[in-house]
Amino acid sequence: MVLDIIDTLYLVTLIFAFLTVVFGVLSINILFKNKLKELFSDKKFFIYFSLIVGYALFALGELTWYLIIQVFEETPSAGMPDFYWITGALFMLLSFAALSNSLHQAYGENRKFYPLLIASALLILGIVIYVSATISSEVSGANRFLSYFYPLSTALILIFSANPLLYFKRLDSFEVHLVYLFFANLGFLGGDLLFSYESSSLALSFLSNILYIFAYGLSAFTFFTLLMKFHHHSSERSLR
């Protein structure tokens, strides 16, 4: 019964991951329309493009993982899903870092930056200690590297995605939607930290799935709202 509930939760995770990909692809399509592209500077356009691509690739990794399990009936080792997850994470990290730099250049409130820097260092240190203490000695090679990479990369993404919160009242109508992604990244980090214990605890497996549902659900919602915003502005400019 409990396993059936966990399987159902994972199915919901996949649905939201699929919607993240769909809304991401549609957002990229409308983002490239000339009348909408004029709304952004080259830097802002690069940030939005990289951000959407990153989350879409990350969600595609989840879908690929599931397909491999269904086709080959085994848990995949490091392979194609990890390629999507790693590539997606790097796109996400790059875009949030660029957005953070842009916000700090525009508003330059360093007093808000230093507390975040200290909290970030403590978070990274805590994750390294946590993974080192919990990782199995049997895990080696690429899988050992990935055991560190995923929570650390997600933590860095979370850190950089926190910057829009510092300047929330000054964000434009498009940037406001990116605040949702900070909370999605919280879900991804929590899910990543619990994932290594899934096989040994049904309670942690349940909680991990809930966190991933929250993360992908909020990602899908973010890109849906951005898609609607893009479509609205594109329609307005077409009527002019």
C-alpha positions, -999 to 999 in steps of 0.1 A, spaced: 0 0 0 28 24 10 48 15 -21 17 22 -43 14 56 -28 51 63 -35 47 51 -71 17 74 -75 37 103 -61 65 96 -85 40 96 -114 28 131 -103 65 142 -102 68 130 -138 37 148 -149 50 181 -135 84 175 -150 67 169 -184 47 202 -180 80 220 -171 95 208 -204 63 217 -224 59 252 -209 96 258 -212 97 249 -249 66 271 -256 82 300 -236 114 297 -256 94 297 -289 75 329 -280 107 344 -265 123 343 -299 96 363 -316 110 396 -328 83 418 -312 89 402 -278 127 401 -281 127 439 -284 115 441 -247 148 427 -234 184 438 -235 208 412 -249 219 403 -214 184 398 -201 174 378 -232 204 355 -226 194 351 -189 158 341 -196 168 318 -225 195 300 -204 172 297 -174 143 282 -193 166 258 -212 182 248 -179 150 238 -162 136 221 -193 168 200 -195 167 192 -158 131 180 -161 140 160 -192 165 142 -172 137 131 -148 117 118 -177 146 100 -193 154 83 -159 118 70 -158 119 57 -194 151 38 -189 136 22 -158 105 11 -178 124 0 -209 153 -18 -193 136 -26 -159 167 -15 -139 179 16 -121 202 34 -146 238 41 -136 255 74 -147 243 80 -183 219 100 -204 197 112 -175 228 125 -157 238 143 -189 205 162 -190 206 169 -152 242 181 -153 237 202 -184 205 216 -171 221 224 -137 250 243 -154 225 263 -175 205 272 -144 236 281 -124 250 303 -152 217 321 -157 211 328 -120 247 339 -116 242 363 -145 209 376 -131 225 381 -96 254 401 -112 229 422 -131 208 430 -100 238 439 -79 252 461 -107 218 478 -110 210 483 -73 244 478 -56 232 472 -20 263 454 -7 249 453 28 223 428 16 250 407 -2 274 399 27 249 381 50 239 360 20 275 353 13 281 341 48 249 319 48 260 305 15 294 294 28 278 277 58 253 259 35 280 246 12 301 235 42 271 218 58 263 199 26 298 187 21 299 174 57 264 158 53 273 140 20 306 128 34 289 114 65 261 97 46 276 84 14 282 47 13 318 35 10 306 12 -18 298 42 -40 328 51 -62 338 66 -95 313 87 -114 285 79 -89 305 92 -60 312 124 -79 275 128 -87 266 122 -51 285 154 -43 277 173 -75 239 172 -74 234 187 -39 263 211 -42 252 224 -76 216 227 -64 228 246 -34 247 270 -55 216 275 -78 195 281 -47 220 307 -34 221 327 -66 183 324 -71 179 340 -36 191 374 -50 158 384 -66 143 382 -31 167 409 -19 154 433 -45 118 421 -48 102 456 -47 125 467 -76 120 438 -100 102 443 -133 71 425 -143 90 396 -158 116 392 -130 89 389 -103 80 355 -116 116 342 -111 111 345 -73 89 313 -75 120 294 -87 138 301 -55 112 281 -36 113 254 -63 151 252 -58 145 247 -21 124 216 -31 151 203 -54 178 207 -28 157 189 -1 149 161 -26 186 157 -35 197 155 1 171 128 9 175 109 -23 205 88 -11 184 74 17 153 66 -3 160 29 -6 164 24 31 135 44 44 99 46 30 93 77 51 122 95 35 113 82 1 78 96 6 92 130 17 117 131 -11 89 126 -37 68 153 -21 97 177 -23 103 169 -60 66 173 -67 67 207 -51 99 217 -70 87 205 -105 52 218 -99 64 252 -90 88 252 -120 59 243 -143 38 270 -127 66 296 -131 70 289 -168 33 288 -174 29 323 -159 59 335 -179 44 320 -210 11 339 -204 31 371 -197 52 367 -229 20 359 -249 2 390 -235 31 414 -243 36 398 -277 -1 403 -285 -1 439 -273 29 448 -294 14 431 -325 -17 453 -322 4 485 -322 
